[in-house]
Amino acid sequence: MEEEIKGLLKELGLNGYGVGAYLAPIKEGSMRAGELAALSKIPQPGYTIS
């Protein structure tokens, strides 16, 4: 069933990252942005402090 939902979300125009970001809080509940990024496998930029 999850694959069908992912397919429908992609038909609506979401890419793989968008699908993951949409579904992660539905499956896991409330979370912080970093947790969402990790669960949905969204790459994060590296930060450096000068």
C-alpha positions in Angstrom: 0.0 0.0 0.0 2.8 2.4 0.8 4.3 2.0 -2.7 0.9 2.9 -4.2 0.8 6.1 -2.1 4.4 6.9 -3.1 3.4 6.5 -6.8 0.4 8.8 -6.3 2.5 11.4 -4.6 5.0 11.3 -7.5 2.1 11.7 -10.0 1.2 14.8 -8.1 4.6 16.2 -8.8 6.7 15.3 -5.7 10.2 14.0 -6.2 11.7 11.2 -4.1 12.8 13.6 -1.3 9.4 15.3 -1.3 7.6 12.0 -0.9 9.9 11.0 2.0 9.4 14.4 3.7 5.6 14.1 3.3 5.4 10.5 4.6 7.9 10.5 7.5 5.8 12.6 9.9 2.6 10.7 9.0 4.3 7.4 9.9 6.4 8.7 12.9 4.5 11.7 14.3 5.9 15.0 15.3 9.7 15.5 14.9 12.4 18.1 14.5 13.7 19.1 11.1 16.9 17.2 11.5 15.0 14.0 12.4 12.7 14.5 9.4 15.7 14.9 7.1 17.4 11.8 8.5 14.2 9.6 8.3 13.4 10.8 4.8 17.0 10.6 3.6 17.1 14.2 2.5 20.8 15.3 2.1 21.9 18.1 4.4 24.5 20.7 3.5 27.7 20.8 5.5 28.0 23.8 7.8 31.3 25.3 8.8 31.9 28.0 11.4 34.5 30.6 10.5 
